[in-house]
Amino acid sequence: MDEREIRLVYMSNNSTPCQQGRAWIEIDLDALAHNIADIRSKIPKSTGIMAVVKANAYGHGVEKVAERMICEGVKAFAVTSVVEGVQLREVAPDSTILVMGYTHPGDARWLYECNLSQLVVDDIYAKALNDTGYNLRVHVAIDTGMNRLGVESSNFEEVEKVFKYADLTVEGIATHLSSPDGQNDSDTGVTRMQIESFMTVVCRLKEKGYNVGKLHAMSSYGIFNYPEFNYDYVRPGIMLYGVHSIDDKTKVKTELRPVLSLKAIVAQVRRIKAGESVSYGRTFTAEKPMKIATVSIGYADGFPRQISGNGGMGIVNGIKAPVVGRVCMDMIMLDVTAIEQIKAGDTVTLIGKDGNEEIRCEEVAKTAGTITNDILSGLSSRLPRIYR
C-alpha cells in the first residue's frame, strides 16, 4: 500500500483521522426511540419519563441521546453530578434536570444558574444548601431500605424539616428500590415494604398540608416488574438502551432493542503452531495449528480484561470466534481457524449483530462477571460514537 492509499484509508476529507480506523461504537437512535415508546406503553399516560442519562448516557453519548429523547417527548432527565447537569442543559434548555448525586454546596451557584434540581439526602445537607443564599429546587430522598442515600423513612421529623427551609423549594419526593429485579418471595416482599414505607411518609406530609410535588420510585426493573405502582415519574436507566442489567426476565414482557454496537478492526492475521502461546503470561497454548486474528480493541477501550480465558467471543464475517489469551490494553486475539475468509481490515463485532449471529451486552457482562451497566458505562471516550 503506497502513501496515498494509506491516507485514503485513515484520513477523512477534512484531514482528521477517520472514525472507523481502529475501533468504534455505533448508536441506533431509532432503537432508542422504539424503547422509549415501549416503556411509555407500560405506564399510565399521566406518568412522565425521567430518563437516566448519567455516565454519558451509559456510554452512548449524552448529547445525541438526549436530543433524540427530547424529540420523542421526554421532558425530564436524571444525572449524577452538577457537571453532567450543566453539560446536559446545553442540549436540553427547557427540560427538568435532577442531579441525583452529591453536589458540594460551594457549587450551588451552578444549580441555580442552570436551573437544575438537586436531590437532598438529609437535614444537614438541606441546611447547607439553604445557607448558600441561592433559592434552589430540590427533591427529597427517602431511604426505605436501600441504606445508601436519603432520610430514613422512620424519621418523619427530619423529612419535615426539609420542607421548612426558606430557600429550598421542594419539587418532589423519591425513593430507590434495592431489589426490583428479583421476583422471589423475599425480594418482592422487601420491595412492597419499601413502597409502603415511602407512601406512609408521603401521606403524612400531605395530611400536614405540604405540597409533596412529583413522586418517583420506579427504575427500569420497577417499571416492568411492578406496573401496579404508579407515580408521577418513572426513572428508566439501562432498559432505555435496550438491555437488561443481567440476562433475566421481567414480569411484564419487554420489546426492547439494543441501541449500542461495539466494533473493531482486524489488525493482523497469523498462523501459529501447536505448543505456541498467545498474549501475556502464556495463559493460552495452542494444542494444534491455529489461525489467530489480532483485533484493535482492549481493556483501555472498555472491553473487559476479565473476559480473558472465560469464553468471550467476536463475530467476523458472520461467524463467531472465541477470544484467546489475555485481553491487552489495546488489543485482543481471536481464534479464527474456522473462518476461511478473513484478512486485516475486516470488521469484528464485539457487541451487536453481524449476519445471523449476535452478541448481546448481557452475554459480555456475564462472561466478565459483571452487569451490562458496568460494561456500557465503562466504554472509553477514545472510542468514536457513530450515530444513525
N, C-alpha and C positions, 0 to 999 in steps of 0.2 A: 504494500500500500504506500503510495507516494505522499508527499507532504500535503498536496491539495486534497487528496481523498481523506486524509486524517482530519483536516479542517472541516470538510463537509460532514463527516460523521459526528464530530464532537463539538462543533460550533454552530450556533443558530445565526440567523440573518443579522442580528444586532450585535454580533461578536461577543456573545456571552455563552458559557458552557450550556449545551443542550440539556434539557431536563431529564431525558431518559438515557443519559450517558453511562450510568452505573447502577443506581437503584432508586426506586421512587414509589410513591403511593398514589393510587387512583381513587377518586371520590365520586360516587354516583349520586348526584344530588336528586335525581328523580326517585331513587330508592329511599332517600331521606324523606322526601315529600310523601311517599307511599306509607312510610312508618308513622308519620305524624297523623295521616288520615286513619290508619289502623288504630292507633291509640285513641284518637278522637271518637271513633265508633264504639269504644268500650266505656266511655264516660258520659255523664249527662251533658246536655247542651249548655247548661248553666255553669259547668266546671271548666275552668281555664287550664291551659297547659303552661306550666313554668318549666321551660326547657333547661336542663342542666348542661352547661357548656364549659364547665371548669376544665382545667388542664388542656387548653387549646381545643376545646370541644372533643375531649377524649382522643386527642391526636389527629382529629380530622381537619383542623384549621378553622378557628373560630370565626374569622371574618366572613368567608364564603358560606359557611354553615349557617351562621346567624342571619345573613342576608336572605338565604332561601327559606329559613324558618319564618321570617317576617312575611315573606311573600305567601307562605302557606297559612298565615293568620295567627302565628304565635306572637303574643304580646308581652310575655314575661319570661325572664331568664334568671337562672341562679349561677353564681360564680363562687370561687373560694376566696379571692383576695381583692383588695381595693385596686390593685394594679390591673387584674383581669377586668374589673368593673369599668375602669377608665378606658381601657382598650375597647371593650365592647360598646361603650357609649358612643364611640365614633361611628359605628355602623348601625346602632340601634338608638337613635336620638329620642324616640318617643316611647320606648319600652320601659316597663318596670324591670329593674335590675336589683336583685337581692344578693348581697355579699354574705355568704353563709359561714365563712371562716373568720379568723381574728383580724381585726383592723386596729392598729395602735391608735390610741386617742390623739396622738400627735399628727395623724393623717386624717383627722376628722374633716379638715378643710376640703379634701378630695371627695369625701362622701357628700358634703353639702354642695360644692360647686358642680359636681357631675350628677346631682340628683339621684344618688344611689341610696338604697335601703340597707340597713345593717342588722344582722341577727344579733340579738342581745342574749347573753347566756346566764347572767346573774345580776344581782343588785349592785355589786361592786363595779362591774363593767358598765352597767347602765349609768351609775353616778359619774364615772369617769368621762363617759361620752357627754352627759348632760353638762358637766363642768367645762367643756371646751368652749362654750359660748355660741356654738352653732346649733340652729334648730334642725335636728336630724330626724329622719324617718327610720323607724325600727320595726322589726318583727321579734316577738318574744319566743325563745326556745324553751320548751317544756321537756324535761328529761323524764320519760315514762318507763325507763328500764334499760336503755342503751348504755347508760353510765359513761357518756362521752362528753356531751355539752348540754347545758340548759339548767334552768331552775328545777329542782326536784318537784315533781307533781304534788307531793305531800306538803310542800312548803308554800301554801297559798299566800301567806303574808308577804313573802318575798316577791312572788309573782305580782301581787297587787301594787307593791312599791314602784315597779317599773312604770305603771300607768300614771303615777303621780308626779313624774318629773316634768317641769315646765317646758324644757327644750327638747323633749322627746315626744314624737308623735307615733303612737303605736298603730301600725297598719295591718298587722296580722299576728297570728299565733301558729307555731309549728311544733311538731314533734318528729322523731325519726324512729322507725321500727327496726328492731335488731335482727329479726329473722322472718321477714315476709316471704322469703323464698322457700322456707320449709313448709311442708304440708303434713307432717306427722302431728299427732295429738299434742305433743309438748310444744312445738313451735306455734301451732295455731292457738293454743291456749294462752301462751305468752303474748302473742300479737293482739288477741282480743282483750287481754288485761291492759295492755298498753293503750289501746284505743279507749277503753273505759276510763282509764286514769286521765287521759287527755281531755275527754269530753266532760269529766267531772270538774276539771279546772275551768273549762270554757263556760259551763253552765253557771258556776258560782260567780264568775266575772260578770256574766250577763245579768244575773239576779241582782248584783250590786250596781247595775247601771252602766257598766263600762262598755264602750264600743270595742269589740274584740277584732274588728277588721276581717281580713281574709284568713281562713283556716286552711292548713295543708299538712298532710301527714304521709301521703302515699307516694313512694318512689316507684321505680319500674315494676318490681315484683308485687308491690301492694296493689297496683293498678290491675294486674292480671290474675292475682290470687284472692283479692278481697274487693270485688266490684260492688259489694253491698254497702261499703263505706264511702259516702260521697261528701266531698268538701269543696271549697271554692277553687282550689288549685290541686292538680297533681304535679309531681316533680319527676318526670321520666328522665333517666340518665342513659344507662348503657343500652336500653332497648330502643331508644331513638335511633341508634346507629345500627340496628338490625341484628343484634346478637344478644345472647343471654350471658350472664356472668360465668356460668358453667353450663355444661351440656345437660340441662334439666328441663323439666316440663312445668307448665303453669296450668292453673285450674281453668282459666279462660284461654281458648285457643288463640294463638297469635298468627298473623300473616306477615311477619316482619321479613325484610330483605336486607342482607348485609350491605352497608354503604361503602366500606373500605376494602380495597385490594392492595396487597403488598407484592412488589415485583422487583426483580434484579436481573443483571446480565451475566451470562456465562463469560468468564474472562479467559479460560483455557480448558482444553480437554486433553487428558494424558492417559496413557496406559501404564499400569503397574503390575509387577509380578507377584506371584504367591510368596508370602513372607515379608513383603514390604508394608510399611506402616503409613498412616495418613495423619497429618496435623500434629499439634503439640502433644508431648507426653507419650506418643506412640500408643494411645489407648485403643486404636483400631488397627488390626493387622489383617491383610488380605489372606484368605485361605485358598484363593485361586486367582488366576489373572483377572484383572478388573479394568474397567474404564471409569475414570474419575473426572468430574467437572468441577472446577473451582468457580464459585459464584460470588459476585461483588456485593456482598452484604454481610454484616456481622453484628456482634453484640453492641458496638458503638452506635449502630443504627436502630437498636431496639429489638433485634432478633435474639431471643434469649439464649444465653450461654448454657442454661440448664437443659436445653434440648440435646446437648452433646450426648450421644450414645443412648438416647431414650426413645428413638423411633420417630424423630422428626422427618418431614417429607417436603419435597418441592415438586412442582409439575413442570415438565419440559416437553414442549410439542405434544401436549395432551396426554403424557404418560407420567405417572408418579415415580419419583426416585428418592431413596432414603438418604438422609444426612448421615455422613460417616465421619468419625474423628471429632475432635473438639471444635466447637464454634470459635472462630478467631474474632479479633476486634473488628476486622473489616471484610472477612471472607468466611464462607462455608464451603464444604466439599460434599458433592453428591455422588452416589454410586449410580452411574448411568450406563452400566454394562448392558442393560436390556434395551437401551434406546439406540437404534441403529443410526438415525439421522440426527446428529447433534454437533454443533460447532460453536466456536467463540462468537459472541454477539447474539446468540439465541436468548429469548426471554424465559426467565424462571418465575413461576408464580408460587409465592410462599403462603399467601392468604388470598383466596379468591378462586375463580373458575378459569379453566383452560380446556376447551373441548368438552368432553363428557366427564372430566374429573373436577373435583372441587376440594379445597382445603378450607375448612371453616376456622374462624378465630377460636372457637371453642375447642377444637382439636389441638391447636397450637398451645393454648393455655393449659390443657390437660397434660400434654406431653411435657411442658415446662414446670408442672406442679403449681400452677397459679390460676388466676381468673382472667377473663378477657379484658376487664377494666385495666388490669396491670399491663397487659400486652399492648393495648391500644394507646394508653396514655404514656407509655414508655417509648413510643416510636420517635426517633430523633428528629430534631429540627433540620438536620442536614439532608433529610430525605425530602425532595420536592413533592408538593401536593399538586396533582393534576386533576382538575375538575371537569366533569362532563354531565 
